[in-house]
């Protein structure tokens, strides 16, 4: 049962909020020893992948984040306080660690922790809540729209440079079956996993990775199939009788539809492409096919006009 304050937790007229660790927001990591090191643990449970911005190469996920650390100076004997095992505190009343989200190879931003903290009688402080996390993701669109992406980010404590500090990523608890994931939206979550990562300072922090796959049915119907159909329809220009005069207008129509596909691809592909997407190669094939058909049609029309002119002369 949680309580909003420590009013009921008084010992010889002094409640826990009057302890120096609470008043001065004393960092517990400065008081750690070999026998009692300062410990922090991270847990992250994926709820949904909300967005994958392939132009700016960003991923946004909705996740339940739980962070725990030990603060022994805030512990109490529950038997002396009506068996109260835990209380609810505002984060502004005690010391809280400064956490950052590692969104790229070098960039990071501040992680905003929940305002409410759960403090247990053993001195363990737990911050938990649902958070939106946006981080960089190198999007590989080579197989677009049949692509899968693997993106990751890390959580670490700022200035974690003191000795006798242990960080527990709890990666075993972070792995789960994707049956519980929300599967609405453009992207389908295949898996997510956690692995402890060690930086150059030999400090460990958890790195969470997400494997998602694009739902392809919409793109097959609206992009791939019309493009393949255009490629099939271009050679049909040679079945149109030359004397009707519709060959050129037919090809202009095909080129217009191809230009629409080109405009669409330019809006969805990232500017920093490392590999040529198969869809772009298909579009290039359609453009080359249309160009060859146009040149052949012009030759046929010109040849037909020459034959008709010679016939009239005769």
URTAVEN-V261054 format. One record per pair of residues at least 24 apart in sequence whose C-alpha atoms are under 6 Angstrom apart, sorted by the first residue. I is the first residue (numbers start at 1). J is the second residue. D is the distance in whole Angstrom. If there is no record, write none. Layout:
<<I/J/D> <I/J/D>>
This chain:
<<2/86/6> <2/87/4> <2/88/5> <3/87/5> <3/88/5> <4/88/5> <9/81/6> <22/94/5> <25/94/5> <25/95/4> <28/71/6> <37/164/5> <37/165/5> <38/165/5> <39/69/6> <39/70/6> <39/165/6> <39/166/5> <39/167/6> <40/68/6> <40/69/4> <40/167/5> <41/67/6> <41/68/5> <41/167/6> <41/168/4> <41/169/5> <42/66/6> <42/67/5> <42/169/5> <44/174/6> <45/174/6> <47/181/6> <48/182/5> <54/139/6> <54/270/6> <55/270/4> <57/136/6> <57/137/5> <57/138/6> <57/139/6> <58/135/6> <58/136/4> <58/137/5> <59/134/6> <59/135/6> <60/133/6> <60/134/4> <61/132/6> <61/133/5> <62/131/6> <62/132/5> <63/130/6> <63/131/6> <64/129/6> <64/130/4> <65/128/6> <65/129/6> <66/127/6> <66/128/4> <67/126/6> <67/127/5> <68/125/6> <68/126/4> <69/124/6> <69/125/5> <70/123/6> <70/124/4> <71/123/5> <71/124/6> <72/123/5> <74/123/5> <75/121/5> <75/122/5> <75/123/4> <76/121/5> <85/120/6> <85/121/5> <86/119/5> <86/120/4> <86/121/6> <87/118/6> <87/119/5> <88/117/6> <88/118/5> <89/116/6> <89/117/5> <90/115/6> <90/116/5> <91/115/5> <91/116/6> <91/117/6> <98/157/6> <98/158/6> <99/156/6> <99/157/5> <99/158/6> <100/155/6> <100/156/6> <101/154/6> <101/155/5> <102/153/6> <102/154/5> <103/135/4> <103/136/5> <103/153/6> <104/136/6> <141/277/6> <142/276/6> <142/277/4> <142/278/6> <143/277/6> <143/278/6> <145/216/6> <148/212/6> <148/213/4> <149/211/6> <149/212/5> <150/210/5> <150/211/4> <151/209/5> <151/210/5> <152/208/5> <152/209/4> <153/207/6> <153/208/6> <154/206/6> <154/207/4> <156/205/5> <169/206/5> <171/195/6> <186/215/6> <187/213/6> <187/214/5> <187/215/6> <188/212/5> <188/213/5> <231/286/5>>
